[in-house]
Amino acid sequence: MSAIEYTIIMKQKTVKIAQLSNGKVPLAEWMETLDKAVKIRIQSRLTRLLENNLGDCKKIDDEISELRFKFGPGYRIYYTELDNIIILLINGGDKSSQSKDIQKAKVILQEWRTLQ
């Protein structure tokens, strides 16, 4: 019996966080509202994005997807993926504000595009 060798090459992702024309960073502002334990859990998940490990996520429409967190009130971070390389994080929220957060994510994405 011969051994079969597999080589898996995984490209790391580049993660960019949207900054608006007024200098504000919606994701960072949202993260500042969270307590330390929650922030650590979310930052750990965001670190895994660099390794192409999105975890629990869902496509909302052609542009917006969400990272879903199964703790607390159902935290969400909305993002878009460009050229299958860049993940742009846009804003965060929870299940109770999901509809409003998705609309906000779309506005942030459009503004971010005008700045590129």
C-alpha positions in Angstrom: 0.0 0.0 0.0 1.5 3.4 -1.0 1.0 6.6 0.8 -0.7 9.4 -1.0 0.5 12.9 -0.3 -1.8 15.9 -0.5 -0.6 19.5 -0.6 -3.1 22.1 0.3 -2.2 25.6 -0.4 -4.5 28.1 1.3 -4.1 31.8 0.7 -4.5 34.1 3.6 -7.2 36.7 3.3 -6.6 40.4 3.6 -9.0 41.9 6.0 -9.8 45.6 5.7 -12.1 47.6 8.0 -14.1 50.4 6.4 -13.2 53.9 7.3 -15.7 56.6 6.3 -14.9 60.0 4.8 -15.4 61.6 8.3 -12.7 59.4 9.7 -15.1 57.2 11.6 -14.7 53.4 11.7 -18.2 52.0 12.3 -17.0 48.5 13.3 -14.5 49.9 15.8 -17.1 52.2 17.3 -19.5 49.2 17.7 -16.8 47.1 19.3 -16.1 49.8 21.9 -19.7 49.4 23.1 -19.1 45.7 24.0 -17.9 44.3 27.3 -14.3 42.9 27.4 -15.3 39.2 27.3 -17.5 39.6 24.3 -14.9 41.8 22.5 -12.2 39.1 23.1 -14.5 36.4 21.6 -15.3 38.5 18.5 -11.7 39.5 18.0 -10.7 35.9 18.1 -13.2 35.1 15.3 -12.0 38.1 13.3 -8.4 36.7 13.6 -9.6 33.4 12.1 -10.8 35.3 9.0 -7.1 35.8 8.1 -6.8 32.0 7.8 -9.8 31.8 5.5 -12.0 30.4 8.3 -15.2 32.4 8.1 -17.1 30.1 10.4 -20.9 30.6 10.7 -21.8 33.1 8.0 -24.7 33.8 5.7 -25.1 35.6 2.4 -27.7 38.4 2.7 -27.7 39.5 -1.0 -25.3 39.9 -3.9 -23.0 42.1 -1.9 -23.6 41.8 1.8 -23.0 38.7 4.0 -23.0 38.4 7.8 -20.7 36.7 10.3 -23.0 35.1 12.9 -22.1 34.7 16.5 -24.0 32.1 18.6 -23.6 33.9 21.9 -25.1 36.9 23.6 -28.1 38.5 21.7 -26.9 37.0 18.4 -24.2 39.4 17.3 -23.6 40.0 13.6 -20.8 41.6 11.6 -21.6 42.5 8.0 -19.0 42.3 5.3 -18.5 42.0 1.6 -15.9 40.0 -0.3 -14.1 41.5 -3.2 -12.1 39.5 -5.8 -12.3 36.5 -3.4 -9.3 38.0 -1.6 -10.4 41.0 0.4 -13.0 40.8 3.1 -14.3 44.2 4.0 -15.9 44.4 7.4 -18.6 47.0 7.6 -20.6 47.2 10.8 -21.8 45.2 13.7 -25.0 44.6 15.5 -27.2 41.9 16.9 -30.3 40.0 15.9 -32.7 42.6 17.3 -31.4 45.3 15.0 -30.6 43.1 12.0 -32.8 44.8 9.4 -31.6 48.3 10.3 -28.0 47.1 10.5 -28.1 45.5 7.0 -29.4 48.8 5.5 -26.6 50.7 7.4 -24.1 48.2 6.0 -25.2 48.9 2.5 -24.8 52.7 3.0 -21.3 52.2 4.5 -20.3 50.0 1.6 -21.4 52.6 -1.0 -19.6 55.4 0.8 -16.5 53.2 1.1 -16.5 52.5 -2.6 -16.6 56.2 -3.4 -13.4 56.6 -1.3 -11.5 53.9 -3.1 
